[in-house]
Amino acid sequence: MKQMRMRTLVGRLSLAAAVVGTVSCGDVVRTGRAPVFLVVNSIGGGEASSAFLLSDVIRNRTSPPPCSTTNPCPTVLDDPGTASLAVNMKDFNVTPAPNNNNAVTITRYRVEYRRSDGRNTPGVDVPFPIDGGTTTTIPANSVGSVGFELVRHTAKAESPLVQLINDPAVISTTAYVTFFGTDQVGNDISATGTILVNFGNFGDQ
């Protein structure tokens, strides 16, 4: 009888161990199967790729004609962004060495704006999120750059930015920029970086 109980206990423990092992494998799968990971080294905003962006909701251009100092042209422009991205191997001492299959191709991005005061309703407190496409391939253990649209000009014609044209207020946000891609065998990879974006009517440039 004792021997039978012992066998039953061993069987239950073995089953429990198998279940735990299965759950662990599932967690690994959810964290990504790719042997590489993507890192956002830095994000710059505007034509000068600054560490933060002053997003002007309107500019009075004085050139080219017919725009002039006496007859300026109110103009709405988008704001570009640039990101430095790195692709690193998960196993630093990987054997064999990284190959072309480990390169990552970035295919799209998403930009979301958030305020520190918690008022984050798109179209009311902050601009609507952006989804866009871009294509850049970065080899493993290398760094590359990708350009993207950080603020769309259409957002400056919508609430809450359009109200800033005649309002001295400034809306301060953090833009969360997520880049999505795959390695060359189809494993999904993504990474997120941030940049400070202040919206307002900052005067002519």
N, C-alpha and C positions, 0 to 999 in steps of 0.2 A: 504493500500500500504506500509506504513512504517513497519507494522507488518510483511508483507511478506518479505520485504528487510532484516529485522532483523533476521528472520528465515533462510534466505539464507546465511547471514553472519555467523551466528552461525554454520550452517552446514559446511561451508567452513573451519572455524576455527577447528572444530572437525576433519575434514578430514586431515587437516595439522598436527594436533596433533597426529593422528594415524600414519601418514607417518613417522614423527619424531621418534615415539616410535618404529616403525619397523626398522628404520635405526640403532637406538641405540642397539636393540637386535642383529642385524647383526654384529655390531662391537664387541659385547661381544663374539659372537660365534667365530669370527676370532681370538680373543686373546686366545682362548682355553677354552674348557668346563671342563677340569679336575679341581677338587677341590684342587689340589696340584700344586706346582711349583718346578722346579729344579734349584738348585744353584750350580755353580762351585766355590768351596771354594778356591782351589789352584791347580796348575799344576806343576809337577816336571819332569825334563828331565834327561835321562841317568841312569846308574845303581845306582848312588847315589841319584837320584831324586832331583837334584839341582833346584834352582829357575830359572836358565837359563841353556842353553845347548851349549857346544862347540862340534859341530858335526864334527868329524875328517873324512875327505873324504877317507883316507887310513891309515892303520897301518902296521908297519913292526913287525910281531910277531916273537919272538925268542924262543918260546916254544908252544906246545910240539914238539918233533922230528917229522919230519926231520928239523923243523925250529930251527935255532941257531943264536948266535950273529954274527957268520961269514957267515951264510947263512939264513938271515931273510926271512920270508914269507910275501909278500905284501897281506894284507887282507882287505876286505871291510865288514863292519858290519852295521847292522841297529841300530837305537837309540830308546830305549823304552821310554815311558812316563807313568806317574802315575797321576791320578786326584783324588782329594777329592771332593765328591759330596754330597749335602744335599737335602732332600725332605721335604718341609715345606707345611703346610696347608695354603690356601689362607685366610680362615676365622680362625683367631687365637682362637676364642671362639666357635668353631664348636661344635654342638650337633646333634647327638650323637658323641662320641669320635671317632678319626680316627680308621679305621679297615683295614683288609687285602686288601680290594679293593683299598685302597689309596696308596699301595706300588707301586713303579715305577720300571719297568724292562728296563734297558738300553740295546739296541740291536745293535746299530751301532754308528759310529762316522765319522767325516770328518775333515781333516786337510788341511788348506790353508795357504800359505806363502805369506807375503806382505813385501815390502821394504818401508822405509820411504821416499825415493826419488821418489816414484810413478812409478818406473819401475817394473812392476809386470806381465810381460808376462810369463806364464808357459813354461818351456823348453828353455827359453832364458834368463830371468832375475832371475827367481826363480824356484824351483822344481815344478813338477806337483802336484796337490792336491792328497790327499790320502782319499780313502773310505774304511773302514774296519768294521768288525763285532766283537762284544764283548757282553757278557751277564753278567749282574750284577743286582740283585734286591735289592732295598733299601726301607725299611719300611717308612711310613710317620713319620715326625718329627724325622728323624734319619739321620746319616751320614754314607756314605760308600765310598770305594775306587774302582777304576777301572784302570786296566792296558791297554795300547794300544800302537800302533806303531807310534812314533812321526816322525821318518825319516826312510824311507825304504832304504835298501841297494842298490836296483836297481836304486834309484835316484842318487846315487854317481857314477854310470856308465853312466849317461846321462848329457847333458848340462843343466845348467851351472856348475854343481858341478865337473864333470870329469875334466874340465880345471884347477881346483884348485890343482890337484895333483902336477903339476909342476909350480904352480904360487903362490907367497907368499900372494896374495890378500885374503881378507876375505869378504864374503857376509853376511851381517847382515840382518836378517828378524825377523818379528813377526809372530809366528804361531798361527792362530786362530783355536781352536779346538772346534767343536760343537758335543755335545752328543745328540742322539735321543733315545726316548723310549716311552712307554705307561704305563698308570696305569693299574690296573688289570681288568678294564671294557672296555679298548680299547681307552681311550682318549690319543691323541698325546701330547708329552711333549718334549721340547728341551731346551738346554742352551749352551752358548758359553763362553769359557775362553781363555786366551792368555798366551804365554810364549816366551821369547826372544830366538832365535836360531841363532847362528853364525856358518857359514860353512867355513872350511879352512883345510889346511894341518898343523895340530898343533904339529906334531912330534910324535915319538913313545911313547906308554904307556905300 
